[in-house]
């Protein structure tokens, strides 16, 4: 355990929460991916889940190393916290905007009858989710004690989208 704590730069026990939640999330995601294949035997589903989990873990660690350097995060466990903010924000923004889309009639069934309807549907959906996503990103960044990182991230995203008047660059 000492080696694990030293590698992940964990100095307090509560910081173990982030790697623990990550492993649980990866295992659940791997199980859900394996369930898509609808194997008749539980043993086969579990075996495929373990393989998917190992592949996802390797992919996550590779991304982790790359993004930790790019974001210049001072402690490794903070990168896990940042990943968690992105995951929670993405899921919540889609769930939060669904009732609004339903109320204004922005549903797939209204767009699938004409040429390029799905392109228009997903473009409108993206454009309407984006402001909610940015607000939630900063809010959850604050909840997870990474406000400064996500405030700068949101400003950079606005700048890259051509909305320079909303940034202080």
Order of alpha helices (4+ residues) and beta strands (2+ residues): alpha-alpha-alpha-alpha-alpha-alpha
